[in-house]
Amino acid sequence: MNKIKTAVFPVAGLGTRFLPATKAAPKEMLPVVDKPLIQYAVEEAYAAGIRHMVFVTGRNKRAIEDHFDTAYELENELEQAGKQALLDIVRSVQPEDMLCSYVRQPRALGLGHAVMCAEHLTEAAPFAVLLADDLMMGPPGGQHVLAQMADVFHRLGRSVLAVQEVPHAQVRRYGIVAGSPAGDRLLQIERIVEKPSPEAAPSRLAVAGRYILTPAVFEQIRQQPRGAGGEIQLTDGIAGLLKHEAAYAYTYLGKRFDCGSKEGFLEATVELAMAHPEVGVSFREYLKSLKV
Ligand code: G1P
């Protein structure tokens, strides 16, 4: 069975919901406790066995490249000062066996277009797509969400999308899938639509920002017309794929924080801070002391 070697991170978005914080800094570099959002996603891909990380970037995204590069001066200073623990933290951002590639998305034409920009780096093999806005936490002590999906992919050899149920009123924010039961936590997808109205939605099962896709999706994206919001949608490419091969929706174990919204970002910050090995205990005490 094909191993998933490449992960694609579309990071060209403007992050307008976080202005002014994102005026000059990429939204993917906003930290949740002490790590930027993009690093959580990269670590999730690495934990799923992926070693080639492809970032689809845009203007103002240089900080992402710097983050995954060697910080020579900083490392030197820390080494001189004998600060080994900090040095280990800095070096752990880019493990030696991890390769990073960067490709520009010259215009914001949609998620499908962003993924297409990485086609030549995916070696015509199955690949993962991770949207860093969705910070995914596996179940306590369990596997990361992408690693769970990789297990499903290795069994079935077909595209796998992470899904979760959302309230009816929220379906218009997501790709929505419907299908027939195909095993534990699995549906074979029969329909997928991008951001339907609640009346038109085929279900309440929403796609979270994790995908494992077969390379046939590229041909579909190339052929399709513009979709919801006038954009080239990944969802439409997957809908096209269904005419040629099966694809599966996997209800993941764990939790998703929508860090593309202020509320989700704050929830992630509070929950990850409570679980943090360094500050968790004192932060919980602090929260208890608040009169809310
Ligand atoms: C994108 C996808 C959508 C998916 C969502 C998950 O939408 O187009 O299908 O459900 O991510 O976060 P966006 O959030 O970029 O509007």
Residues whose N, C-alpha, C, O or C-beta is under 5 A from the ligand:
A	BS01	G1P	L111 D134 R173 Y174 G175 V207 A208 G209 T235
